[in-house]
Amino acid sequence: MFWPMLQVALAFAGTAVLGVLAVRVGFEVRRLSRAVGDSAERISRAAEQLERSAAPLAARSGALRREVGGSAAEYRAGENGGRIRKE
């Protein structure tokens, strides 16, 4: 009678340990999902900031291309102070 009772007690203990581990995994998954959400929000804000920062640069680039006349592939920076010259 001792061995069947021991087997039942060990089975219960094993089930209890698996239950505790499942709860811990659930908490860690929740924490990880919160961290991923925060990271995605920060990446989104950084992308918006980059887009806002790049807009004036793109406008200046377009104005420079119109001022010089032609496409950017036809020009490269020269040695004289970084001025643009046609090749």
Buried (B, 14 or more C-beta within 10 A) or exposed (E): EEEEEEEEEEEEEEEEEEEEEEEEEEEEEEEEEEEEEEEEEEEEEEEEEEEEEEEEEEEEEEEEBEEBEEEEEEBEEEEEEEEBEEE
